[in-house]
Amino acid sequence: MDLHVKGKQGFLKVLLLLGLLSFVQLPANCQIFNQAEDFVEMNGVQTENCTDHGEGLNVGYIDDGDWMEYDINIPITGNYIFSVRAASLDGGGVINIINNDNSLDNINISATGGWQNWQTIEGGIVTLEEGMQRFRLLAPTGGFNLNWLEISLSNPVDNDLPTTPTIVDNYSNERSISIYWNSSSDATTMVTGYKIYNNGNFIAFTSDNSIKLTNLLPEQEYVFDINSCDLAGNQSPSAQVIASTTSINWELAWSDEFEGTQVDQSKWNFQVGGDGWGNGEAQYYTDGANSSLADGNLIIEARQETVGSNNYTSSRMNTANKGDFLYGRIEVKAKLPSTGGTWPAIWTLPTEWVYGNWPDAGEIDIMEHSANQLNYVFGTIHTGAYNHIQNTQQGGGKVFDDVVNTFHTYALEWYPDHLDWYYDDELVFTFNNEYKTYAEWPFDVPHHIILNLAIGGGLGGEIDHNGEWPQQMMVDYVRVYDFNFGEGDTIVPSTPTNLQAEVEGVNVELSWNRSVDNEFIDKYYIFKNGELIDSTSRLKYIPKSLDPLTAYPFSVQAKDFGENYSDQVSINVTTEEVQSIAIPGKIEAENFVYMEGMETETCADVGGGLNMAYIDEGDFLEYYINVPNDVTSFASRKTKSPRIP
């Protein structure tokens, strides 16, 4: 199972030290338990699917000299102990914990007999100062995987247990269970968060009063224990929750069972061409000549035949503007080709590229296979932040006994907060929405489905020209299910918390923590001066066209898919003075106070410097100009455009 933690919040607790009674506010972003993949900086490592309890991801491929950095808020000055959850085939690795260029401790990693055989290892006692600290975990010697790290207080001594959390409610659907509880307290230090166990196995940690556990099996009963934790690592007695997921009741929204005599072009488009398709591919995609129906199956056939400079032909079909989908389950049942160089794929792209070109627009590869790595199938995402060009792509896969003669189902379950890949209903990969920017998660716009069989290229690899041809990708069906978000939902989402504003001149960036909902948040509405100005699915928003030295009240409100609205959270913001440009005078285009859609580039005009470029329809620039009274002014601009005959 995977997990999705709903925000963080602070707790007011009592601290008893040296006979003095005082109140300590635990910082809102205090987190003494960190998933290893939640680093702020790293060098050399990669994330991969984890089979430890709780699953999710771990950091792997840790070689000599690799490192990860974490920002951790230490609530009070004292002595602490670092613990790590590690796995190593042969052992011998070392984690050097560094703070402010000072080496604090070395943790030796012993052999566990496998890269997914996990053990918890405790380090020595170190002294830490109160406040936000950056810690580097350096591997002078690598050869291990890391799942999580935890810091617990050793001195001042805290031997008492925090109080047991009180369960408030829980909600279930087909794949997830959400649990809510009231805050616990601790008499000596403070409650730092809550550990969640399933059948005695630790699976999750959160500093909030709720958690959503996902990737569960339908129609299954689960037993969860919630333990509150204090700064010393003491845990309360458990609060137990017994809950069951519901049966799958998704609605079939679109399908093609391929029962006819020819491809249904009311559902599919053929993409034609042979220019390599950006990957150095060898095939020419024909206008349907390489796609046919037989015995209730779609057959995409790659042939050794020449069209122009291409020595192979094949087919690429998509559902753009005929079947576009946002959220739901996409399921394809298929057999794959076997000759070296074949590269079948089941994937999606946005129908409208609202976030720019590839990879910013977002790509979801449901299944890819290279016959040069026969029987290994995998899924991947590509975004501005995560893509193979930067070697930051994320994905997961599975080795089957036979993908050539045996049908397998390849499915994507697309939710607002994560993506799940299921191969024959086995979860092989999860990609979570970080709620940062579209660079990490552009997956809030409709996509269409693509089926194709490429030859060669970056993933197809070396082509076996003397192998068996033609080769076929056979598809039994393509089905898309609607999750029916919001149906019958009358529960109001929680109010967004921690609304903040960063101000620089007239530029304001609003940010807030996620609301909690029994299902999913659809979007957040943004209000200025009490009027609705926009909405977003993210946790940040930048208002446009603000005036300098002006006070603005902003509010944010959450809405779920059931059209339930939270209360509004508000903040007052005053913009700052900006440097205006005196008239008469010259304005360098790049000296804007606000712009949308453009980029700067090096300018070859007299004087060099920069110019604004990539100006598309609807893009704009804003400047503040100081115009004296009773002056008639004329504006001119210097531009360059393609010559029109």
C-alpha positions in Angstrom: 0.0 0.0 0.0 1.1 3.6 -0.5 0.2 6.7 1.5 -0.8 10.3 1.0 -0.2 12.6 4.0 -2.6 15.5 4.3 -0.5 18.5 5.3 1.2 19.4 8.5 0.1 21.5 11.5 1.5 22.6 14.9 0.5 21.5 18.3 0.6 23.4 21.6 2.3 21.1 24.2 3.8 21.4 27.8 7.5 21.1 28.3 8.8 20.4 31.8 12.6 20.9 32.1 14.7 21.5 35.2 11.7 22.1 37.3 10.4 25.0 35.0 7.0 24.7 33.5 6.8 26.4 30.1 4.8 26.2 26.9 6.4 25.2 23.7 4.9 25.6 20.2 6.0 22.8 17.9 6.9 24.5 14.6 4.3 23.8 11.9 6.9 22.2 9.6 8.7 20.2 12.3 9.4 16.7 11.0 11.8 14.4 12.8 10.7 11.5 10.6 11.6 11.8 6.9 11.1 9.5 4.0 14.5 9.1 2.3 13.1 10.3 -1.1 12.0 13.6 0.4 15.5 15.2 0.1 15.9 18.8 -0.9 19.1 18.2 -2.8 21.0 15.1 -3.8 23.9 13.8 -5.9 24.1 10.6 -7.7 21.2 8.6 -6.2 17.9 7.4 -7.7 14.5 6.5 -6.3 12.9 3.2 -6.9 9.8 1.2 -5.8 10.1 -0.2 -2.2 8.8 -3.5 -1.0 9.3 -2.6 2.7 6.1 -2.3 4.9 4.3 0.7 3.5 5.9 0.3 0.1 6.1 3.7 -1.7 9.7 4.6 -2.7 13.2 4.3 -1.4 16.5 5.9 -2.4 18.7 3.4 -4.2 21.8 3.2 -6.4 23.9 4.8 -3.7 27.5 4.7 -4.7 30.7 6.0 -3.1 30.5 9.8 -2.7 26.7 10.1 -3.3 24.7 12.2 -0.8 21.2 13.5 0.1 20.3 16.7 2.0 17.3 17.2 4.2 15.9 20.4 6.0 14.7 19.3 9.4 13.4 21.6 12.2 14.9 20.7 15.6 12.3 21.8 18.2 14.7 22.1 21.2 18.4 22.0 21.8 19.5 18.6 23.1 21.1 15.2 22.5 19.5 13.2 19.7 19.9 9.8 18.0 19.6 9.2 14.3 18.0 6.0 13.1 17.8 4.8 9.5 15.9 2.1 7.6 18.5 0.5 5.2 19.0 -2.6 3.0 22.2 -3.9 1.6 23.1 -7.0 -0.3 26.7 -7.4 1.0 27.0 -4.7 3.6 30.0 -2.4 4.1 28.2 0.9 3.4 28.6 4.0 5.7 26.3 7.0 6.2 28.2 10.1 7.4 25.8 12.6 8.9 27.0 16.2 8.3 25.6 19.4 9.7 27.1 22.8 8.9 30.2 21.1 7.4 30.7 19.2 10.7 30.6 15.4 10.8 28.2 14.4 13.5 28.2 10.6 13.3 28.9 7.6 11.1 26.3 4.8 10.8 27.6 1.5 9.5 25.3 -0.5 7.2 25.5 -4.3 7.7 24.5 -6.9 5.1 20.8 -7.8 4.9 21.1 -10.3 2.1 19.1 -8.3 -0.4 18.4 -4.8 -1.7 14.8 -5.0 -0.3 15.6 -6.8 2.9 15.2 -4.0 5.4 16.7 -3.4 8.9 16.5 -0.4 11.3 20.0 0.8 12.4 20.6 3.2 15.3 23.5 5.6 15.4 25.3 7.3 18.3 24.3 10.3 20.3 24.8 13.8 18.7 24.1 17.3 20.0 21.8 19.4 17.9 20.8 23.1 18.2 17.2 24.3 18.1 16.0 25.6 14.7 15.9 24.7 11.1 18.9 22.6 10.2 20.2 21.1 7.0 21.7 17.6 7.2 23.7 15.9 4.6 23.7 12.1 4.5 27.0 11.3 2.7 27.9 7.8 1.6 31.7 7.7 1.7 31.1 4.0 1.0 28.0 3.1 -0.9 26.2 -0.1 -1.7 23.0 0.2 0.2 19.4 1.5 -0.1 17.7 3.9 2.3 13.9 4.0 3.1 13.6 6.5 5.9 15.5 8.4 8.7 14.3 9.3 12.1 15.7 11.6 14.9 14.7 11.1 18.5 15.6 13.0 21.7 18.0 11.4 24.1 18.5 14.2 26.6 16.6 16.0 28.2 15.1 12.7 29.3 11.4 12.0 28.4 10.2 8.7 29.7 6.5 9.2 29.8 4.1 8.2 27.0 1.9 10.6 25.0 -1.8 10.2 25.2 -3.7 7.9 22.9 -5.2 9.6 19.9 -9.0 9.6 19.8 -10.4 8.4 16.5 -13.0 10.8 15.0 -14.1 9.1 11.8 -13.0 7.1 8.8 -14.2 6.9 5.2 -13.5 4.3 2.5 -13.8 3.8 -1.2 -12.6 1.1 -3.6 -8.8 1.7 -3.1 -8.4 3.9 -0.1 -9.3 4.5 3.6 -9.1 7.9 5.2 -8.8 8.1 9.0 -9.3 11.2 11.2 -8.4 11.6 14.9 -8.0 14.3 17.6 -4.6 15.6 18.8 -2.7 13.8 21.4 -0.6 15.5 24.1 2.6 14.8 26.0 3.4 15.9 29.5 7.2 16.3 29.2 8.1 17.3 25.7 5.7 17.3 22.7 3.9 15.2 20.2 5.8 15.2 16.9 3.4 13.0 14.9 1.6 9.7 14.5 2.8 6.3 13.3 0.4 4.1 11.5 0.6 0.3 11.6 -1.1 -2.4 9.6 -1.2 -5.8 11.3 1.7 -4.8 13.5 3.9 -3.5 10.6 4.8 0.2 10.5 3.6 1.7 7.2 3.3 5.5 7.6 4.1 8.6 9.6 2.2 11.9 9.6 2.3 15.1 11.7 -1.3 15.9 10.8 -4.5 14.6 12.4 -5.5 12.5 9.4 -4.1 10.2 6.7 -5.3 8.7 3.5 -4.0 5.2 2.8 -4.2 4.2 -0.8 -3.4 1.3 -3.2 -5.6 -0.9 -1.1 -7.5 -4.0 -2.4 -11.3 -3.6 -3.0 -13.7 -5.3 -0.6 -11.0 -6.0 2.0 -11.0 -5.5 5.7 -8.0 -3.7 7.2 -6.9 -3.2 10.8 -4.9 0.0 11.4 -3.3 1.1 14.7 -2.6 4.8 15.3 0.2 5.6 17.8 1.1 9.2 18.8 4.9 9.8 19.2 6.8 12.3 21.3 10.2 13.9 20.7 12.0 11.1 22.4 10.3 8.4 20.3 8.0 7.2 22.9 4.7 5.9 21.5 1.2 6.0 23.0 -1.0 3.0 23.3 -2.7 2.3 20.0 -6.0 3.6 18.8 -7.4 0.9 16.5 -9.4 1.4 13.3 -11.1 -1.5 11.6 -12.4 -0.5 8.1 -13.2 -2.1 4.8 -12.7 -0.9 1.3 -15.8 -0.9 -1.0 -16.5 -2.9 -4.1 -15.5 -1.5 -7.4 -18.4 0.3 -9.0 -16.7 2.3 -11.7 -18.6 3.2 -14.8 -17.4 2.2 -18.2 -17.0 5.5 -19.9 -15.4 4.6 -23.2 -14.2 1.4 -24.8 -13.2 -0.4 -28.0 -13.6 -4.2 -28.0 -12.4 -4.4 -31.7 -15.3 -6.6 -32.7 -15.8 -5.1 -36.2 -14.1 -5.7 -39.5 -12.0 -2.5 -39.6 -10.6 0.1 -37.1 -13.4 2.4 -36.0 -12.2 5.8 -37.1 -14.9 7.5 -35.0 -12.7 6.5 -32.1 -9.2 6.5 -33.5 -6.9 8.7 -35.6 -3.9 7.5 -37.5 -0.7 9.5 -37.2 1.4 9.3 -40.4 5.1 9.9 -41.0 8.6 8.6 -40.9 10.9 11.4 -39.5 12.2 9.4 -36.6 9.5 10.8 -34.2 12.1 12.5 -32.0 13.7 9.2 -31.0 15.6 8.1 -34.1 13.0 5.4 -34.9 13.3 3.5 -38.2 9.6 3.0 -39.1 7.2 4.9 -41.3 3.7 5.1 -39.8 1.0 4.5 -42.4 -2.5 5.8 -42.6 -4.1 2.6 -41.3 -2.5 0.1 -43.7 -0.7 -1.6 -40.8 -3.7 -1.8 -38.5 -6.5 -4.4 -38.8 -9.1 -6.3 -36.8 -9.2 -10.1 -36.6 -11.0 -12.5 -34.1 -12.0 -9.6 -31.9 -8.4 -8.2 -31.6 -6.7 -5.1 -33.0 -3.5 -6.0 -34.8 -0.7 -3.4 -35.2 1.8 -4.9 -37.6 5.4 -3.8 -38.2 6.7 -4.9 -41.6 10.1 -4.9 -43.4 9.1 -2.7 -46.3 10.5 0.5 -47.6 8.7 3.9 -47.7 11.1 6.7 -48.7 14.1 6.5 -46.4 12.4 4.2 -43.9 13.0 0.4 -44.1 10.0 -0.5 -41.9 6.3 0.4 -41.7 4.0 0.3 -38.7 1.1 2.0 -37.2 0.5 4.7 -34.5 -3.2 5.4 -33.5 -4.6 7.9 -31.0 -8.0 9.0 -29.6 -7.4 12.7 -29.6 -10.7 14.7 -29.7 -12.5 11.4 -29.9 -11.7 10.0 -26.5 -10.1 12.5 -24.1 -9.9 11.6 -20.4 -9.1 13.3 -17.1 -8.9 10.9 -14.1 -10.2 7.3 -14.2 -8.8 3.9 -15.1 -7.4 3.2 -18.5 -7.0 -0.6 -19.1 -5.5 -2.3 -22.1 -5.2 -6.1 -22.7 -2.4 -6.9 -25.1 0.2 -9.3 -26.4 3.6 -7.9 -27.5 6.1 -8.6 -30.3 9.4 -10.5 -29.8 11.9 -9.6 -32.5 14.8 -7.4 -31.4 14.2 -3.7 -32.1 10.5 -3.7 -31.6 9.2 -1.1 -29.2 5.4 -1.3 -28.5 3.9 1.3 -26.3 0.5 2.2 -24.6 0.7 5.8 -23.5 -1.1 9.2 -23.2 -0.4 12.8 -24.1 -2.5 15.9 -23.4 -4.9 16.8 -26.1 -4.3 20.5 -25.5 -0.7 21.3 -24.6 -1.5 24.0 -22.0 1.8 23.7 -20.2 4.0 24.1 -23.2 6.0 21.7 -25.3 7.3 18.2 -24.3 8.2 17.3 -21.6 6.5 20.2 -19.8 3.1 19.2 -21.3 3.4 15.8 -19.5 3.5 12.3 -20.8 2.2 9.1 -19.1 3.7 5.8 -20.4 1.3 3.1 -19.3 3.4 0.3 -20.8 6.5 0.1 -22.9 8.5 -3.0 -23.9 11.8 -3.5 -25.8 12.2 -7.0 -27.2 15.9 -6.6 -26.5 14.9 -6.9 -22.9 12.2 -9.5 -23.5 9.4 -9.9 -21.0 10.3 -6.7 -19.0 7.4 -4.2 -19.2 7.4 -0.9 -17.5 5.6 2.5 -17.0 7.1 5.9 -16.8 6.1 9.6 -16.4 7.8 12.5 -18.2 7.3 16.1 -17.0 9.4 19.3 -16.9 11.0 18.2 -13.6 11.1 14.4 -14.3 12.3 13.2 -17.7 15.0 11.1 -19.3 16.8 14.1 -20.7 17.7 15.1 -17.2 17.9 11.5 -16.0 15.1 12.3 -13.5 12.4 10.2 -15.0 10.4 8.0 -12.6 8.8 4.7 -13.3 8.5 1.0 -12.4 8.0 -2.3 -14.1 7.6 -6.1 -13.9 9.1 -9.1 -15.5 6.5 -11.6 -16.9 7.2 -15.2 -17.9 5.7 -14.5 -21.3 4.4 -11.3 -22.9 4.5 -12.6 -26.5 2.0 -15.5 -26.4 0.1 -14.5 -23.3 -2.3 -11.6 -22.9 -1.7 -9.3 -19.9 -3.7 -6.3 -18.7 -1.8 -3.0 -18.4 -3.8 -0.4 -16.4 -3.3 3.2 -15.2 -5.5 4.5 -12.4 -5.3 8.3 -12.5 -6.3 10.2 -9.4 -5.9 14.0 -8.6 -3.2 13.2 -6.1 -1.4 10.2 -7.6 -1.0 7.8 -10.5 -1.0 4.0 -10.1 0.2 1.4 -12.6 -1.3 -2.1 -12.4 -0.1 -5.0 -14.5 -2.5 -7.9 -14.2 -3.9 -6.1 -11.2 -0.5 -6.0 -9.4 0.6 -2.6 -8.4 4.0 -1.9 -10.0 4.5 1.9 -9.6 3.0 4.9 -8.0 3.7 8.6 -8.8 2.5 11.2 -6.3 1.4 14.7 -6.9 3.8 16.9 -4.9 1.4 19.9 -5.2 4.2 22.2 -6.3 4.0 23.4 -9.9 3.1 22.0 -13.3 6.8 21.1 -13.7 6.2 18.2 -11.3 2.5 17.5 -12.0 1.0 18.7 -15.3 -1.6 15.9 -15.0 -4.7 18.0 -14.4 -5.8 18.3 -18.0 -7.4 15.7 -20.4 -5.2 13.2 -22.2 -5.8 10.9 -25.1 -4.6 7.3 -25.6 -1.9 6.3 -28.0 -1.1 2.8 -29.3 1.9 2.3 -31.4 4.6 -0.1 -32.4 8.0 1.6 -33.1 11.1 0.0 -34.5 14.6 0.9 -33.2 15.2 4.3 -31.6 16.3 5.1 -28.2 14.3 2.4 -26.4 13.8 -0.1 -29.2 17.6 -0.4 -29.6 19.4 -2.6 -32.0 17.1 -4.0 -34.8 17.4 -7.7 -35.6 17.0 -7.2 -39.4 17.4 -11.0 -39.9 14.8 -11.9 -37.3 11.2 -12.9 -37.8 9.1 -10.3 -39.6 6.4 -9.0 -39.7 5.9 -8.5 -35.9 2.6 -7.8 -34.2 1.2 -6.0 -31.2 -2.2 -7.6 -30.5 -4.8 -5.7 -28.4 -7.9 -7.4 -27.1 -9.6 -4.3 -25.8 -9.1 -0.7 -24.5 -11.4 0.4 -21.7 -11.7 3.6 -19.7 -13.6 3.7 -16.4 -15.0 6.8 -14.7 -14.4 7.0 -11.0 -17.5 9.1 -10.5 -15.8 11.5 -8.1 -18.2 13.4 -5.9 -21.2 11.1 -6.5 -23.2 11.1 -3.3 -20.5 13.1 -1.4 -21.9 15.6 1.0 -18.9 15.9 3.3 -17.3 19.4 3.3 -13.5 19.6 2.9 -11.5 21.2 5.7 -10.4 24.8 5.4 -7.0 25.4 3.8 -4.4 26.2 6.5 -1.2 28.2 6.7 -2.1 30.7 4.0 1.1 32.8 3.4 2.1 35.6 1.0 5.6 36.4 -0.3 5.7 40.0 -1.6 8.4 41.5 -3.9 7.3 44.8 -5.4 3.9 44.2 -7.0 4.6 40.4 -7.3 2.7 38.3 -4.7 2.9 34.6 -4.3 0.2 33.0 -2.2 0.8 29.5 -0.7 -1.2 27.3 1.6 -1.4 23.7 2.9 -3.7 21.1 1.4 -7.3 20.8 2.6 -8.4 17.4 3.9 -11.3 15.7 2.1 -12.9 12.2 2.3 -12.4 11.9 -1.5 -10.4 14.5 -3.4 -10.1 18.2 -3.7 -11.0 19.4 -7.2 -9.6 22.9 -7.0 -9.0 26.0 -4.8 -10.9 29.2 -5.5 -8.9 32.5 -5.1 -10.7 35.7 -4.0 -9.4 39.3 -4.1 -11.4 42.0 -2.4 -14.1 39.4 -1.8 -14.5 38.7 -5.6 -13.6 35.4 -7.2 -10.7 35.9 -9.6 -9.4 32.5 -10.4 -9.0 28.8 -9.4 -6.1 26.4 -9.3 -5.5 22.7 -8.4 -2.1 23.6 -6.9 -1.1 25.0 -3.5 0.3 28.2 -4.9 -1.1 31.1 -6.8 0.3 34.4 -8.3 -2.2 37.2 -8.7 -1.8 39.4 -11.7 -1.8 43.1 -12.4 -1.5 44.4 -8.8 -0.8 48.1 -8.1 2.2 49.2 -6.0 1.7 50.4 -2.3 -1.8 48.9 -2.3 -3.5 46.7 0.4 -5.3 43.6 -0.9 -7.3 41.1 1.0 -7.0 37.6 -0.5 -8.9 34.5 0.4 -8.7 30.8 -0.6 -11.5 28.2 -0.5 -11.4 24.5 -1.2 -14.0 22.7 -3.4 -14.3 18.9 -3.8 -15.8 16.9 -6.7 -19.1 16.8 -4.9 -19.4 20.6 -5.1 -18.9 20.9 -1.3 -17.1 24.1 -0.3 -14.8 24.7 2.7 -14.7 27.9 4.7 -12.4 30.6 3.3 -9.0 31.4 4.8 -7.9 35.0 4.4 -4.8 37.1 4.5 -4.1 40.9 4.0 -1.3 41.8 1.7 0.3 45.1 0.9 2.4 45.5 -2.2 5.7 47.4 -2.2 7.0 50.3 -4.1 8.4 49.6 -7.5 11.0 51.4 -9.6 9.2 53.3 -12.3 10.8 54.4 -15.6 11.0 58.1 -16.2 9.6 59.6 -19.4 11.1 60.4 -21.8 13.3 57.4 -21.7 14.0 53.9 -23.1 12.6 50.7 -21.6 14.6 47.5 -21.9 12.0 44.9 -22.7 13.4 42.5 -20.0 12.9 45.1 -17.3 9.3 44.2 -16.8 7.5 44.1 -13.4 5.3 41.2 -14.6 5.1 39.0 -17.6 3.3 35.9 -18.8 4.3 33.2 -21.3 7.7 34.6 -22.6 11.3 33.9 -22.1 14.5 36.0 -22.3 17.4 35.2 -24.6 20.7 36.7 -25.6 20.3 39.6 -28.0 22.4 40.1 -31.1 21.2 43.7 -31.6 23.6 46.7 -31.0 24.4 46.8 -27.3 23.8 43.1 -26.8 22.1 42.2 -23.5 18.8 40.4 -23.5 15.6 40.5 -25.5 12.1 39.0 -24.9 11.3 36.0 -27.1 9.0 33.0 -27.6 6.1 35.5 -27.6 2.9 33.7 -28.4 -0.7 34.8 -28.8 -2.0 36.2 -25.4 1.4 36.7 -23.8 2.0 40.1 -22.2 4.5 42.3 -20.4 3.8 45.0 -17.7 5.9 48.1 -16.9 5.5 51.0 -14.5 6.2 54.3 -16.3 6.5 57.7 -14.6 4.7 60.2 -16.9 5.0 63.9 -16.0 1.9 66.1 -16.1 1.0 67.9 -19.3 3.4 66.0 -21.5 2.5 64.5 -24.8 4.4 61.2 -25.3 5.0 58.9 -28.2 5.9 55.2 -27.9 7.9 53.2 -30.4 9.3 49.7 -30.2 12.0 47.7 -31.9 11.0 44.2 -33.0 12.1 41.5 -35.4 9.8 39.1 -37.2 10.1 36.7 -40.0 10.1 38.5 -43.4 6.8 38.2 -45.2 7.1 38.4 -49.1 
